[in-house]
């Protein structure tokens, strides 16, 4: 089975791409709406995603990519409506591996299970072009008919990183602007000053629940810990190969599925 579903509530489902390392696997969020469904991020693209989601619920789909990196945009091309920030539109339309950060260390560590994906090779892997059909920017709204999400521009991890803010439920789909792990701020187009401003803004929003681009969802207390740790220099991922080498003894069952469906209190 190429994907697994974990129910968060009656509207939100977490979709996980199987056979991808837990520390790399992107959270794919499927949000049900009255008139449209929303898919937030699309994984590495190792297997078709759209047909698998449509088999569960046949609604028109708006696909939003929180940023252009390969682990989030691999299946974006499958969707008729493809939405993302204009700052990364050119990269998505012409996804050169180095620009979607599939280069260097990511090609040298085990991020894909060869048993589940025998055809995968870092020599040939490339995501397909996915020109955006709609550009999103600060203050735009993604409307599903019975629920609307405000677009927040959250640069730092990448220049076009965005989040989707449900002010009614105080829920933020935060992409890689903030997740429950060490933050990546050393990529070729990352900007630490922007990252710090983004984190300060996230702090001030009044979010109750974060559904992030990686790892389990979390609440306010965890958010504050993650942000404070980053400010103190203790929550950023520097040299990826060095991190992998120093943690590989602890990285057991890295391709196992993770049931992260519990909403934080």
C-alpha positions, 0 to 999 in steps of 0.5 A: 500500500503506497499510502496510509490514512490516519483520521484526525477528526471528521474533516482532517485526515493525515496521509503518510507516504509509506517506505519513506524514512520517518525523519524525512516523510512529509505529512500530507493533509487531506481536508474535507470541504462542502464544495472542494477538498484540500490537499496540503503538500504531496510527498516525494511522488514515489507513487500516484497520490491523486487517484488514491485520495479520490478513491476515498472521496470524490470531490474537486480538489485544491492542492496547496504546496507549502513550499517547493522542496522535493519531499512536499511537491512530488505529486503536485503535478497530478492535480488540476488546481495547484496553488503555492507562493509566487516566490517559488513558482518558477522552481515548481514549473522547472524543478531542478533537483538542486533547487528543490533541495534534492542534492548533496546529503539527501542523495547519500543517506537512506531516505527511501526503503528499497524493499518498498520502492525497488525502482527508486534510485538517487541517480534518476529521481526527479519530481515532475514539473507542476506549474502553479495554476493559482499564486497564493500570497499573504492574506489570500483565502482558500475557500472550501465552501463551508470553511476558509483558510487564510494564507500566511507568508512564513519565509525563512525555511524557504522564501515562499513558505506559507501556512494555512490558518483556520482562525475559527478553529485556531488551527495552523497548517504550518508546513516547514515553518514550524514542526516538532523537530530540528528546523532546517535553516541552512538550505541554499535559500533559507534566511535566518533573519526571516525565520526569526520573524516568522517564528515571532509571528507564529507565537503571536497568532494564538494557535491552539493546534499545529498540523505541521509538515513533518512529525506529530501535531502539537499545541501551544506549550510545545510550540513555545519550547520549539521556538525558544530552543531555536532562539537559543541555538539548540533546535536547528539542523546543521550538517545533515550528514553529521546529524545522520551519522551521530544518530544512526544507531538510534534510527531504528525502524525508520521506514515504519508507519507512525500513527500521529492522529492524536490531537494535542491537548 
